[in-house]
Amino acid sequence: MKELVEILARSLVDHPDQVRVNVMEQEKFLLVELRVAPEDMGKVIGKQGRIAKAMRTVVKAAATKQKKRVTVEII
């Protein structure tokens, strides 16, 4: 999951070196925290949150294959 979120985020931002992904894992639950540079926050969230929603959808689909629940937080 970490690599997937990292690849998606790095392709969207102007400062890919400042993308940080932290994963907290429990038995059947993952919390993925995505941190980007403040000036790139709008690019990751998108208009009305569309890009963030699409990213969450892709990550949830990948997590379903592993039979886990996932939450993506953009910080």
N, CA, C and O atoms as a CHARMM CRD file, in Angstrom:
* protein
*
  300
    1    1 MET  N      0.81900  -1.19200   0.00000 PROA 1      0.00000
    2    1 MET  CA     0.00000   0.00000   0.00000 PROA 1      0.00000
    3    1 MET  C      0.86300   1.25600   0.00000 PROA 1      0.00000
    4    1 MET  O      0.57100   2.23000  -0.69400 PROA 1      0.00000
    5    2 LYS  N      1.92600   1.21400   0.78800 PROA 2      0.00000
    6    2 LYS  CA     2.78600   2.38500   0.90000 PROA 2      0.00000
    7    2 LYS  C      3.34300   2.77800  -0.46500 PROA 2      0.00000
    8    2 LYS  O      3.33800   3.95400  -0.82800 PROA 2      0.00000
    9    3 GLU  N      3.81800   1.79700  -1.21300 PROA 3      0.00000
   10    3 GLU  CA     4.40400   2.08500  -2.51500 PROA 3      0.00000
   11    3 GLU  C      3.36000   2.64200  -3.48900 PROA 3      0.00000
   12    3 GLU  O      3.65000   3.55400  -4.26400 PROA 3      0.00000
   13    4 LEU  N      2.16200   2.09200  -3.44400 PROA 4      0.00000
   14    4 LEU  CA     1.08800   2.54800  -4.32000 PROA 4      0.00000
   15    4 LEU  C      0.75400   4.01500  -4.06500 PROA 4      0.00000
   16    4 LEU  O      0.67100   4.80600  -5.00500 PROA 4      0.00000
   17    5 VAL  N      0.56500   4.37600  -2.80800 PROA 5      0.00000
   18    5 VAL  CA     0.23700   5.76500  -2.46100 PROA 5      0.00000
   19    5 VAL  C      1.39800   6.68500  -2.81600 PROA 5      0.00000
   20    5 VAL  O      1.18900   7.79800  -3.29800 PROA 5      0.00000
   21    6 GLU  N      2.61200   6.22200  -2.58000 PROA 6      0.00000
   22    6 GLU  CA     3.79100   7.03200  -2.87200 PROA 6      0.00000
   23    6 GLU  C      3.92100   7.30400  -4.37600 PROA 6      0.00000
   24    6 GLU  O      4.21000   8.43100  -4.77700 PROA 6      0.00000
   25    7 ILE  N      3.71200   6.29800  -5.19100 PROA 7      0.00000
   26    7 ILE  CA     3.80600   6.46400  -6.64600 PROA 7      0.00000
   27    7 ILE  C      2.72500   7.41500  -7.14900 PROA 7      0.00000
   28    7 ILE  O      2.99900   8.29700  -7.96300 PROA 7      0.00000
   29    8 LEU  N      1.49700   7.23700  -6.66500 PROA 8      0.00000
   30    8 LEU  CA     0.40800   8.11700  -7.08000 PROA 8      0.00000
   31    8 LEU  C      0.68100   9.57200  -6.69200 PROA 8      0.00000
   32    8 LEU  O      0.49500  10.48200  -7.50000 PROA 8      0.00000
   33    9 ALA  N      1.11900   9.78000  -5.45800 PROA 9      0.00000
   34    9 ALA  CA     1.35500  11.14400  -4.97300 PROA 9      0.00000
   35    9 ALA  C      2.53100  11.79800  -5.68600 PROA 9      0.00000
   36    9 ALA  O      2.45600  12.96900  -6.05700 PROA 9      0.00000
   37   10 ARG  N      3.61500  11.05300  -5.88200 PROA 10     0.00000
   38   10 ARG  CA     4.79300  11.63400  -6.54500 PROA 10     0.00000
   39   10 ARG  C      4.49300  12.05200  -7.97900 PROA 10     0.00000
   40   10 ARG  O      5.09100  13.00100  -8.48700 PROA 10     0.00000
   41   11 SER  N      3.57600  11.35600  -8.63200 PROA 11     0.00000
   42   11 SER  CA     3.25000  11.71100 -10.00700 PROA 11     0.00000
   43   11 SER  C      2.39700  12.98500 -10.08700 PROA 11     0.00000
   44   11 SER  O      2.29600  13.59000 -11.15500 PROA 11     0.00000
   45   12 LEU  N      1.79400  13.38900  -8.98800 PROA 12     0.00000
   46   12 LEU  CA     0.91200  14.55400  -8.99000 PROA 12     0.00000
   47   12 LEU  C      1.59600  15.85800  -8.57800 PROA 12     0.00000
   48   12 LEU  O      1.19500  16.92700  -9.03700 PROA 12     0.00000
   49   13 VAL  N      2.60800  15.79200  -7.73100 PROA 13     0.00000
   50   13 VAL  CA     3.14700  16.99100  -7.09000 PROA 13     0.00000
   51   13 VAL  C      4.34200  17.58000  -7.83900 PROA 13     0.00000
   52   13 VAL  O      4.93400  16.93000  -8.70000 PROA 13     0.00000
   53   14 ASP  N      4.68700  18.83300  -7.49100 PROA 14     0.00000
   54   14 ASP  CA     5.85700  19.50300  -8.05400 PROA 14     0.00000
   55   14 ASP  C      7.12800  19.17400  -7.28100 PROA 14     0.00000
   56   14 ASP  O      8.22900  19.27900  -7.82300 PROA 14     0.00000
   57   15 HSD  N      6.98500  18.77400  -6.01100 PROA 15     0.00000
   58   15 HSD  CA     8.12700  18.46300  -5.15500 PROA 15     0.00000
   59   15 HSD  C      8.04000  17.00800  -4.70000 PROA 15     0.00000
   60   15 HSD  O      7.69100  16.74500  -3.54900 PROA 15     0.00000
   61   16 PRO  N      8.35100  16.05600  -5.58500 PROA 16     0.00000
   62   16 PRO  CA     8.20000  14.64600  -5.22200 PROA 16     0.00000
   63   16 PRO  C      9.13800  14.19500  -4.10900 PROA 16     0.00000
   64   16 PRO  O      8.87700  13.18600  -3.45400 PROA 16     0.00000
   65   17 ASP  N     10.22600  14.92900  -3.88700 PROA 17     0.00000
   66   17 ASP  CA    11.15200  14.55800  -2.81800 PROA 17     0.00000
   67   17 ASP  C     10.57800  14.83200  -1.42800 PROA 17     0.00000
   68   17 ASP  O     11.10800  14.32800  -0.43700 PROA 17     0.00000
   69   18 GLN  N      9.50700  15.62000  -1.33700 PROA 18     0.00000
   70   18 GLN  CA     8.89900  15.93400  -0.04900 PROA 18     0.00000
   71   18 GLN  C      7.67800  15.07800   0.26200 PROA 18     0.00000
   72   18 GLN  O      6.97700  15.32900   1.24200 PROA 18     0.00000
   73   19 VAL  N      7.42200  14.07600  -0.55900 PROA 19     0.00000
   74   19 VAL  CA     6.29300  13.16700  -0.31100 PROA 19     0.00000
   75   19 VAL  C      6.71400  12.16000   0.75100 PROA 19     0.00000
   76   19 VAL  O      7.74300  11.49700   0.61300 PROA 19     0.00000
   77   20 ARG  N      5.91900  12.04800   1.80600 PROA 20     0.00000
   78   20 ARG  CA     6.17800  11.09700   2.89500 PROA 20     0.00000
   79   20 ARG  C      4.92100  10.27000   3.11500 PROA 20     0.00000
   80   20 ARG  O      3.81900  10.81200   3.20200 PROA 20     0.00000
   81   21 VAL  N      5.09000   8.96100   3.20600 PROA 21     0.00000
   82   21 VAL  CA     3.97100   8.06000   3.44700 PROA 21     0.00000
   83   21 VAL  C      4.29500   7.24400   4.68700 PROA 21     0.00000
   84   21 VAL  O      5.35700   6.62800   4.77900 PROA 21     0.00000
   85   22 ASN  N      3.37800   7.24500   5.63200 PROA 22     0.00000
   86   22 ASN  CA     3.52700   6.48700   6.86500 PROA 22     0.00000
   87   22 ASN  C      2.34300   5.52000   6.96600 PROA 22     0.00000
   88   22 ASN  O      1.19200   5.92600   6.80600 PROA 22     0.00000
   89   23 VAL  N      2.62700   4.26100   7.22900 PROA 23     0.00000
   90   23 VAL  CA     1.57200   3.25200   7.32000 PROA 23     0.00000
   91   23 VAL  C      1.54800   2.68700   8.72800 PROA 23     0.00000
   92   23 VAL  O      2.56500   2.21600   9.23800 PROA 23     0.00000
   93   24 MET  N      0.38100   2.73900   9.35200 PROA 24     0.00000
   94   24 MET  CA     0.17300   2.10400  10.65300 PROA 24     0.00000
   95   24 MET  C     -0.72700   0.90200  10.41100 PROA 24     0.00000
   96   24 MET  O     -1.85200   1.03500   9.92800 PROA 24     0.00000
   97   25 GLU  N     -0.21800  -0.26100  10.75200 PROA 25     0.00000
   98   25 GLU  CA    -0.92700  -1.48700  10.41700 PROA 25     0.00000
   99   25 GLU  C     -1.38200  -2.21700  11.67100 PROA 25     0.00000
  100   25 GLU  O     -0.62200  -2.39900  12.62200 PROA 25     0.00000
  101   26 GLN  N     -2.64200  -2.62900  11.64400 PROA 26     0.00000
  102   26 GLN  CA    -3.18000  -3.50400  12.67400 PROA 26     0.00000
  103   26 GLN  C     -3.57900  -4.78800  11.97600 PROA 26     0.00000
  104   26 GLN  O     -3.25000  -4.98100  10.80500 PROA 26     0.00000
  105   27 GLU  N     -4.27000  -5.65800  12.66000 PROA 27     0.00000
  106   27 GLU  CA    -4.55200  -6.97300  12.10600 PROA 27     0.00000
  107   27 GLU  C     -5.23700  -6.92900  10.74500 PROA 27     0.00000
  108   27 GLU  O     -4.73100  -7.50700   9.78300 PROA 27     0.00000
  109   28 LYS  N     -6.37800  -6.25400  10.65100 PROA 28     0.00000
  110   28 LYS  CA    -7.09900  -6.17600   9.37800 PROA 28     0.00000
  111   28 LYS  C     -7.38500  -4.74400   8.97300 PROA 28     0.00000
  112   28 LYS  O     -8.31700  -4.49200   8.21000 PROA 28     0.00000
  113   29 PHE  N     -6.60300  -3.80800   9.46700 PROA 29     0.00000
  114   29 PHE  CA    -6.85200  -2.39600   9.20500 PROA 29     0.00000
  115   29 PHE  C     -5.53800  -1.68000   8.94000 PROA 29     0.00000
  116   29 PHE  O     -4.55200  -1.90900   9.64100 PROA 29     0.00000
  117   30 LEU  N     -5.51900  -0.81700   7.93700 PROA 30     0.00000
  118   30 LEU  CA    -4.34800  -0.00400   7.62200 PROA 30     0.00000
  119   30 LEU  C     -4.73200   1.47100   7.65800 PROA 30     0.00000
  120   30 LEU  O     -5.78500   1.86500   7.15800 PROA 30     0.00000
  121   31 LEU  N     -3.86700   2.27200   8.25400 PROA 31     0.00000
  122   31 LEU  CA    -4.01900   3.72100   8.21400 PROA 31     0.00000
  123   31 LEU  C     -2.81800   4.25400   7.45200 PROA 31     0.00000
  124   31 LEU  O     -1.67600   4.08600   7.88200 PROA 31     0.00000
  125   32 VAL  N     -3.07600   4.89500   6.32000 PROA 32     0.00000
  126   32 VAL  CA    -2.01400   5.42900   5.48100 PROA 32     0.00000
  127   32 VAL  C     -2.05300   6.94200   5.58900 PROA 32     0.00000
  128   32 VAL  O     -3.05700   7.56700   5.24900 PROA 32     0.00000
  129   33 GLU  N     -0.95700   7.53400   6.06500 PROA 33     0.00000
  130   33 GLU  CA    -0.85300   8.99000   6.17300 PROA 33     0.00000
  131   33 GLU  C      0.04400   9.49500   5.05800 PROA 33     0.00000
  132   33 GLU  O      1.17800   9.04300   4.90400 PROA 33     0.00000
  133   34 LEU  N     -0.46800  10.42800   4.29000 PROA 34     0.00000
  134   34 LEU  CA     0.28000  11.01300   3.18100 PROA 34     0.00000
  135   34 LEU  C      0.60700  12.45900   3.52300 PROA 34     0.00000
  136   34 LEU  O     -0.28200  13.25600   3.81900 PROA 34     0.00000
  137   35 ARG  N      1.88100  12.78200   3.47900 PROA 35     0.00000
  138   35 ARG  CA     2.32700  14.15500   3.73100 PROA 35     0.00000
  139   35 ARG  C      3.00900  14.68300   2.47400 PROA 35     0.00000
  140   35 ARG  O      3.85400  14.01200   1.88200 PROA 35     0.00000
  141   36 VAL  N      2.63000  15.89100   2.08000 PROA 36     0.00000
  142   36 VAL  CA     3.23300  16.54200   0.92500 PROA 36     0.00000
  143   36 VAL  C      3.59900  17.97200   1.31900 PROA 36     0.00000
  144   36 VAL  O      3.21600  18.45000   2.38700 PROA 36     0.00000
  145   37 ALA  N      4.33700  18.64200   0.45100 PROA 37     0.00000
  146   37 ALA  CA     4.68800  20.04200   0.68800 PROA 37     0.00000
  147   37 ALA  C      3.39900  20.87600   0.70700 PROA 37     0.00000
  148   37 ALA  O      2.46000  20.56900  -0.02600 PROA 37     0.00000
  149   38 PRO  N      3.34500  21.91600   1.52900 PROA 38     0.00000
  150   38 PRO  CA     2.12600  22.73700   1.62100 PROA 38     0.00000
  151   38 PRO  C      1.64100  23.28100   0.28200 PROA 38     0.00000
  152   38 PRO  O      0.43500  23.36100   0.05200 PROA 38     0.00000
  153   39 GLU  N      2.56100  23.65400  -0.60200 PROA 39     0.00000
  154   39 GLU  CA     2.14200  24.19500  -1.89600 PROA 39     0.00000
  155   39 GLU  C      1.61400  23.11500  -2.84700 PROA 39     0.00000
  156   39 GLU  O      0.99700  23.43900  -3.86200 PROA 39     0.00000
  157   40 ASP  N      1.85000  21.83800  -2.53200 PROA 40     0.00000
  158   40 ASP  CA     1.34200  20.73900  -3.34500 PROA 40     0.00000
  159   40 ASP  C      0.03200  20.14800  -2.81900 PROA 40     0.00000
  160   40 ASP  O     -0.53800  19.25200  -3.44100 PROA 40     0.00000
  161   41 MET  N     -0.43500  20.63600  -1.70000 PROA 41     0.00000
  162   41 MET  CA    -1.63700  20.08100  -1.07400 PROA 41     0.00000
  163   41 MET  C     -2.84800  20.14900  -2.01600 PROA 41     0.00000
  164   41 MET  O     -3.62200  19.19500  -2.09400 PROA 41     0.00000
  165   42 GLY  N     -3.01200  21.24300  -2.71300 PROA 42     0.00000
  166   42 GLY  CA    -4.14200  21.39400  -3.62300 PROA 42     0.00000
  167   42 GLY  C     -4.09500  20.42700  -4.78800 PROA 42     0.00000
  168   42 GLY  O     -5.13700  19.98600  -5.27400 PROA 42     0.00000
  169   43 LYS  N     -2.89700  20.09200  -5.23800 PROA 43     0.00000
  170   43 LYS  CA    -2.76300  19.16000  -6.35000 PROA 43     0.00000
  171   43 LYS  C     -3.13000  17.74600  -5.94200 PROA 43     0.00000
  172   43 LYS  O     -3.65800  16.98300  -6.75100 PROA 43     0.00000
  173   44 VAL  N     -2.85900  17.38900  -4.70300 PROA 44     0.00000
  174   44 VAL  CA    -3.17800  16.05000  -4.21800 PROA 44     0.00000
  175   44 VAL  C     -4.66800  15.93400  -3.90300 PROA 44     0.00000
  176   44 VAL  O     -5.26900  14.88100  -4.11500 PROA 44     0.00000
  177   45 ILE  N     -5.25400  16.99900  -3.40300 PROA 45     0.00000
  178   45 ILE  CA    -6.68100  16.96100  -3.05600 PROA 45     0.00000
  179   45 ILE  C     -7.53900  17.15000  -4.30400 PROA 45     0.00000
  180   45 ILE  O     -8.51800  16.42500  -4.48500 PROA 45     0.00000
  181   46 GLY  N     -7.20100  18.09000  -5.15300 PROA 46     0.00000
  182   46 GLY  CA    -7.95500  18.31300  -6.38300 PROA 46     0.00000
  183   46 GLY  C     -9.20500  19.14500  -6.14800 PROA 46     0.00000
  184   46 GLY  O     -9.56100  19.45200  -5.01000 PROA 46     0.00000
  185   47 LYS  N     -9.86200  19.50300  -7.23700 PROA 47     0.00000
  186   47 LYS  CA   -11.08400  20.29600  -7.13500 PROA 47     0.00000
  187   47 LYS  C    -12.17000  19.46600  -6.47200 PROA 47     0.00000
  188   47 LYS  O    -12.47900  18.35600  -6.90500 PROA 47     0.00000
  189   48 GLN  N    -12.73400  20.01700  -5.43100 PROA 48     0.00000
  190   48 GLN  CA   -13.79000  19.37800  -4.64200 PROA 48     0.00000
  191   48 GLN  C    -13.38200  17.98600  -4.15100 PROA 48     0.00000
  192   48 GLN  O    -14.23900  17.13600  -3.90900 PROA 48     0.00000
  193   49 GLY  N    -12.07100  17.75300  -4.00500 PROA 49     0.00000
  194   49 GLY  CA   -11.58100  16.49300  -3.44900 PROA 49     0.00000
  195   49 GLY  C    -11.62400  15.31600  -4.40200 PROA 49     0.00000
  196   49 GLY  O    -11.54600  14.16700  -3.96800 PROA 49     0.00000
  197   50 ARG  N    -11.74600  15.57800  -5.68500 PROA 50     0.00000
  198   50 ARG  CA   -11.89400  14.49500  -6.65500 PROA 50     0.00000
  199   50 ARG  C    -10.64900  13.63000  -6.76400 PROA 50     0.00000
  200   50 ARG  O    -10.76400  12.40700  -6.83900 PROA 50     0.00000
  201   51 ILE  N     -9.46800  14.22500  -6.77400 PROA 51     0.00000
  202   51 ILE  CA    -8.24000  13.43700  -6.89200 PROA 51     0.00000
  203   51 ILE  C     -8.02400  12.61800  -5.63200 PROA 51     0.00000
  204   51 ILE  O     -7.64600  11.44900  -5.71000 PROA 51     0.00000
  205   52 ALA  N     -8.26100  13.21800  -4.47100 PROA 52     0.00000
  206   52 ALA  CA    -8.12000  12.48200  -3.21100 PROA 52     0.00000
  207   52 ALA  C     -9.09500  11.31000  -3.15900 PROA 52     0.00000
  208   52 ALA  O     -8.73700  10.21900  -2.71400 PROA 52     0.00000
  209   53 LYS  N    -10.30800  11.53400  -3.60600 PROA 53     0.00000
  210   53 LYS  CA   -11.31600  10.46500  -3.61200 PROA 53     0.00000
  211   53 LYS  C    -10.90500   9.34000  -4.55900 PROA 53     0.00000
  212   53 LYS  O    -11.06000   8.16300  -4.23200 PROA 53     0.00000
  213   54 ALA  N    -10.39000   9.69500  -5.71500 PROA 54     0.00000
  214   54 ALA  CA    -9.94500   8.68400  -6.67900 PROA 54     0.00000
  215   54 ALA  C     -8.76800   7.88000  -6.11600 PROA 54     0.00000
  216   54 ALA  O     -8.70500   6.66300  -6.28600 PROA 54     0.00000
  217   55 MET  N     -7.84200   8.56700  -5.44600 PROA 55     0.00000
  218   55 MET  CA    -6.69800   7.88500  -4.84200 PROA 55     0.00000
  219   55 MET  C     -7.17600   6.90600  -3.76800 PROA 55     0.00000
  220   55 MET  O     -6.69400   5.77600  -3.69100 PROA 55     0.00000
  221   56 ARG  N     -8.11300   7.34100  -2.95300 PROA 56     0.00000
  222   56 ARG  CA    -8.65600   6.46300  -1.90300 PROA 56     0.00000
  223   56 ARG  C     -9.35900   5.24800  -2.51500 PROA 56     0.00000
  224   56 ARG  O     -9.25700   4.14100  -1.98700 PROA 56     0.00000
  225   57 THR  N    -10.05900   5.45000  -3.60900 PROA 57     0.00000
  226   57 THR  CA   -10.75700   4.35500  -4.27200 PROA 57     0.00000
  227   57 THR  C     -9.77100   3.30900  -4.79300 PROA 57     0.00000
  228   57 THR  O     -9.99800   2.11000  -4.63100 PROA 57     0.00000
  229   58 VAL  N     -8.69000   3.75300  -5.41100 PROA 58     0.00000
  230   58 VAL  CA    -7.67900   2.83100  -5.92900 PROA 58     0.00000
  231   58 VAL  C     -7.02900   2.05700  -4.78900 PROA 58     0.00000
  232   58 VAL  O     -6.82800   0.84700  -4.89600 PROA 58     0.00000
  233   59 VAL  N     -6.70000   2.74400  -3.70300 PROA 59     0.00000
  234   59 VAL  CA    -6.05000   2.09100  -2.56400 PROA 59     0.00000
  235   59 VAL  C     -7.00500   1.09900  -1.90000 PROA 59     0.00000
  236   59 VAL  O     -6.59000   0.01200  -1.50000 PROA 59     0.00000
  237   60 LYS  N     -8.27800   1.46900  -1.78100 PROA 60     0.00000
  238   60 LYS  CA    -9.25400   0.54800  -1.18500 PROA 60     0.00000
  239   60 LYS  C     -9.42800  -0.70100  -2.03900 PROA 60     0.00000
  240   60 LYS  O     -9.59000  -1.79900  -1.50700 PROA 60     0.00000
  241   61 ALA  N     -9.39800  -0.54100  -3.35500 PROA 61     0.00000
  242   61 ALA  CA    -9.51500  -1.69300  -4.24900 PROA 61     0.00000
  243   61 ALA  C     -8.31800  -2.62600  -4.07200 PROA 61     0.00000
  244   61 ALA  O     -8.48100  -3.84600  -4.05700 PROA 61     0.00000
  245   62 ALA  N     -7.13800  -2.07100  -3.93900 PROA 62     0.00000
  246   62 ALA  CA    -5.94400  -2.88800  -3.72600 PROA 62     0.00000
  247   62 ALA  C     -5.98800  -3.57300  -2.36600 PROA 62     0.00000
  248   62 ALA  O     -5.55000  -4.71600  -2.23700 PROA 62     0.00000
  249   63 ALA  N     -6.50800  -2.89300  -1.35700 PROA 63     0.00000
  250   63 ALA  CA    -6.59400  -3.46500  -0.01100 PROA 63     0.00000
  251   63 ALA  C     -7.62700  -4.58300   0.04500 PROA 63     0.00000
  252   63 ALA  O     -7.46600  -5.53600   0.80800 PROA 63     0.00000
  253   64 THR  N     -8.66800  -4.47900  -0.74200 PROA 64     0.00000
  254   64 THR  CA    -9.69800  -5.50800  -0.76900 PROA 64     0.00000
  255   64 THR  C     -9.11600  -6.84200  -1.22100 PROA 64     0.00000
  256   64 THR  O     -9.51700  -7.89700  -0.73100 PROA 64     0.00000
  257   65 LYS  N     -8.18500  -6.79200  -2.14000 PROA 65     0.00000
  258   65 LYS  CA    -7.53700  -8.02500  -2.59700 PROA 65     0.00000
  259   65 LYS  C     -6.75600  -8.68800  -1.45900 PROA 65     0.00000
  260   65 LYS  O     -6.60800  -9.91000  -1.43800 PROA 65     0.00000
  261   66 GLN  N     -6.25800  -7.88800  -0.51800 PROA 66     0.00000
  262   66 GLN  CA    -5.52200  -8.41100   0.63100 PROA 66     0.00000
  263   66 GLN  C     -6.42900  -8.64500   1.83000 PROA 66     0.00000
  264   66 GLN  O     -5.95600  -8.99300   2.91200 PROA 66     0.00000
  265   67 LYS  N     -7.73000  -8.45500   1.64100 PROA 67     0.00000
  266   67 LYS  CA    -8.73700  -8.61500   2.69100 PROA 67     0.00000
  267   67 LYS  C     -8.45000  -7.74400   3.91300 PROA 67     0.00000
  268   67 LYS  O     -8.51700  -8.19100   5.05900 PROA 67     0.00000
  269   68 LYS  N     -8.12800  -6.48300   3.62200 PROA 68     0.00000
  270   68 LYS  CA    -7.88700  -5.50000   4.68000 PROA 68     0.00000
  271   68 LYS  C     -8.71400  -4.25900   4.40500 PROA 68     0.00000
  272   68 LYS  O     -9.10900  -3.99500   3.26900 PROA 68     0.00000
  273   69 ARG  N     -8.97200  -3.49900   5.46500 PROA 69     0.00000
  274   69 ARG  CA    -9.62300  -2.20700   5.33800 PROA 69     0.00000
  275   69 ARG  C     -8.53600  -1.13800   5.40500 PROA 69     0.00000
  276   69 ARG  O     -7.54900  -1.28700   6.12700 PROA 69     0.00000
  277   70 VAL  N     -8.72400  -0.07200   4.65400 PROA 70     0.00000
  278   70 VAL  CA    -7.69700   0.96200   4.61600 PROA 70     0.00000
  279   70 VAL  C     -8.35400   2.33800   4.65000 PROA 70     0.00000
  280   70 VAL  O     -9.43800   2.55100   4.10800 PROA 70     0.00000
  281   71 THR  N     -7.65800   3.26200   5.30700 PROA 71     0.00000
  282   71 THR  CA    -8.04000   4.67000   5.33000 PROA 71     0.00000
  283   71 THR  C     -6.82600   5.48700   4.91500 PROA 71     0.00000
  284   71 THR  O     -5.72800   5.28900   5.43300 PROA 71     0.00000
  285   72 VAL  N     -7.02800   6.40200   3.98300 PROA 72     0.00000
  286   72 VAL  CA    -5.94400   7.27800   3.52400 PROA 72     0.00000
  287   72 VAL  C     -6.22500   8.67100   4.04800 PROA 72     0.00000
  288   72 VAL  O     -7.27600   9.24600   3.76600 PROA 72     0.00000
  289   73 GLU  N     -5.28500   9.21500   4.81200 PROA 73     0.00000
  290   73 GLU  CA    -5.38400  10.58000   5.32400 PROA 73     0.00000
  291   73 GLU  C     -4.32900  11.43700   4.68800 PROA 73     0.00000
  292   73 GLU  O     -3.15700  11.06000   4.65400 PROA 73     0.00000
  293   74 ILE  N     -4.71900  12.58300   4.18300 PROA 74     0.00000
  294   74 ILE  CA    -3.77700  13.52900   3.58700 PROA 74     0.00000
  295   74 ILE  C     -3.51000  14.61100   4.61700 PROA 74     0.00000
  296   74 ILE  O     -4.40900  15.34900   5.01800 PROA 74     0.00000
  297   75 ILE  N     -2.27200  14.68800   5.03000 PROA 75     0.00000
  298   75 ILE  CA    -1.89800  15.61700   6.11200 PROA 75     0.00000
  299   75 ILE  C     -1.01800  16.71800   5.54900 PROA 75     0.00000
  300   75 ILE  O     -0.59200  17.60600   6.28900 PROA 75     0.00000
